[in-house]
Structures are given as C-alpha cells and as structure tokens.
C-alpha cells in the first residue's frame, strides 16, 4: 500500500476485550521489514493518541496480515522509525 492508498483506511483487530477498529497511520520499512502503525478509534483500554505497532505483510489476496512484535529491541527500532517519520512530516500534513 502507498501512503495515499492508506489514507482513511481502517482495520479491525480482534482482541480478548472485543474488536478494535484502527485507522492506519502509515507503513514503514525498518531493517528490511514492514511495520504498520495503527491508531485505535474505539478502544476504551488505550489512551487517546497511542499508536499500536505491528509487523506487516499482505496475504496473496492483498489483505493485511499483522504480526505481533515479541522482541523488545525490534519494537524499539520500529518505534524509533515512527518518531523519525513524525519528525520529518510537515505540520500541514498532520492536519490533513
């Protein structure tokens, strides 16, 4: 998916507490792996503005496949990449 394709796109994640709908913020490549950054839109458990990070692939049919990141170092690298992404964005883009 390109950044343009993911604008206003959501995914539903089934958790023990129920289904959470998340808006896709972006997909970034870090050390050769893709990561998806999601903003929950209907979770009472997540503080407003918290972004969820998952490994990301697409199935043969083009459906997103989210991969839980178990390794703390890998998660930190993905989180750092997102911070850098935000730092490099124009503030005008944040309002779009």
BATISE-471936 format. One record per residue (C-alpha): residue number from 1; chain; residue in three letters; x, y, z. Coordinates in Angstrom, 2 decimals. Layout:
! BATISE-471936
NODE    nr   kette   rest         x         y         z
NODE   NUM       A    ALA         X         Y         Z
...
//
This chain:
! BATISE-471936
NODE    nr   kette   rest         x         y         z
NODE     1       A    UNK      0.00      0.00      0.00
NODE     2       A    UNK      1.17      3.52     -0.72
NODE     3       A    UNK      0.65      6.35      1.75
NODE     4       A    UNK     -2.13      7.69     -0.49
NODE     5       A    UNK     -3.87      4.28     -0.50
NODE     6       A    UNK     -3.90      4.02      3.29
NODE     7       A    UNK     -5.45      7.42      3.95
NODE     8       A    UNK     -8.76      6.91      5.76
NODE     9       A    UNK     -8.27      3.13      5.72
NODE    10       A    UNK     -9.15      1.11      8.80
NODE    11       A    UNK     -8.52     -2.42     10.00
NODE    12       A    UNK    -10.36     -4.36     12.68
NODE    13       A    UNK     -8.32     -6.22     15.28
NODE    14       A    UNK     -9.98     -8.96     17.32
NODE    15       A    UNK     -8.78     -8.90     20.92
NODE    16       A    UNK     -9.98    -10.67     24.06
NODE    17       A    UNK    -11.85     -7.48     25.01
NODE    18       A    UNK    -13.61     -7.34     21.62
NODE    19       A    UNK    -12.96     -5.90     18.20
NODE    20       A    UNK    -10.97     -2.67     17.95
NODE    21       A    UNK    -11.14     -0.56     14.81
NODE    22       A    UNK     -7.87      1.18     13.98
NODE    23       A    UNK     -7.01      3.82     11.42
NODE    24       A    UNK     -3.80      3.08      9.51
NODE    25       A    UNK     -1.35      5.93     10.15
NODE    26       A    UNK      1.47      4.66      7.95
NODE    27       A    UNK      3.52      1.66      6.90
NODE    28       A    UNK      7.31      1.95      7.25
NODE    29       A    UNK     10.17     -0.31      6.27
NODE    30       A    UNK     12.75     -0.80      9.03
NODE    31       A    UNK     15.79     -3.04      8.52
NODE    32       A    UNK     14.10     -4.75      5.58
NODE    33       A    UNK     10.80     -5.45      7.41
NODE    34       A    UNK      7.49     -3.65      7.04
NODE    35       A    UNK      5.71     -2.27     10.10
NODE    36       A    UNK      2.20     -0.86     10.29
NODE    37       A    UNK      1.28      1.92     12.69
NODE    38       A    UNK     -2.33      1.95     13.84
NODE    39       A    UNK     -4.40      4.46     15.77
NODE    40       A    UNK     -7.26      2.80     17.70
NODE    41       A    UNK    -10.51      4.66     17.18
NODE    42       A    UNK    -12.87      2.79     19.52
NODE    43       A    UNK    -10.73      1.33     22.31
NODE    44       A    UNK    -11.55      2.28     25.88
NODE    45       A    UNK     -8.37      0.50     27.03
NODE    46       A    UNK     -5.93      2.64     25.03
NODE    47       A    UNK     -5.10      6.25     25.93
NODE    48       A    UNK     -6.09      8.66     23.16
NODE    49       A    UNK     -3.25      9.19     20.70
NODE    50       A    UNK     -1.39      5.95     21.46
NODE    51       A    UNK     -0.24      4.23     18.27
NODE    52       A    UNK     -0.07      0.45     18.03
NODE    53       A    UNK      2.85     -1.06     16.09
NODE    54       A    UNK      2.76     -4.44     14.34
NODE    55       A    UNK      4.85     -6.24     11.79
NODE    56       A    UNK      3.07     -6.15      8.46
NODE    57       A    UNK      2.71     -8.33      5.39
NODE    58       A    UNK     -0.02     -8.73      2.80
NODE    59       A    UNK     -1.70    -12.02      2.01
NODE    60       A    UNK     -1.92    -13.26     -1.58
NODE    61       A    UNK     -5.38    -11.66     -1.77
NODE    62       A    UNK     -3.99     -8.30     -0.62
NODE    63       A    UNK     -5.42     -8.45      2.88
NODE    64       A    UNK     -3.20     -7.06      5.67
NODE    65       A    UNK     -1.58     -9.61      7.95
NODE    66       A    UNK     -0.48     -8.16     11.30
NODE    67       A    UNK      2.37     -9.76     13.23
NODE    68       A    UNK      2.77     -9.16     16.96
NODE    69       A    UNK      6.30     -7.93     17.76
NODE    70       A    UNK      7.69    -10.02     20.63
NODE    71       A    UNK     11.28     -8.77     20.60
NODE    72       A    UNK     11.80     -5.57     22.64
NODE    73       A    UNK     14.75     -4.40     20.51
NODE    74       A    UNK     12.79     -4.88     17.30
NODE    75       A    UNK      9.86     -2.97     18.78
NODE    76       A    UNK     12.15     -0.11     19.86
NODE    77       A    UNK     13.61      0.13     16.34
NODE    78       A    UNK     10.11      0.29     14.84
NODE    79       A    UNK      9.06      2.91     17.42
NODE    80       A    UNK     12.17      4.99     16.71
NODE    81       A    UNK     11.40      4.84     12.97
NODE    82       A    UNK      7.89      6.16     13.67
NODE    83       A    UNK      9.29      9.01     15.79
NODE    84       A    UNK     11.62      9.91     12.93
NODE    85       A    UNK      8.70      9.73     10.48
NODE    86       A    UNK      6.74     12.19     12.63
NODE    87       A    UNK      9.76     14.47     12.97
NODE    88       A    UNK     10.13     14.60      9.18
NODE    89       A    UNK      6.46     15.34      8.47
NODE    90       A    UNK      5.35     18.84      7.68
NODE    91       A    UNK      2.95     20.11     10.31
NODE    92       A    UNK      0.49     20.86      7.50
NODE    93       A    UNK      0.35     17.13      6.68
NODE    94       A    UNK     -0.77     16.36     10.24
NODE    95       A    UNK     -3.93     18.42      9.75
NODE    96       A    UNK     -4.98     16.63      6.52
//
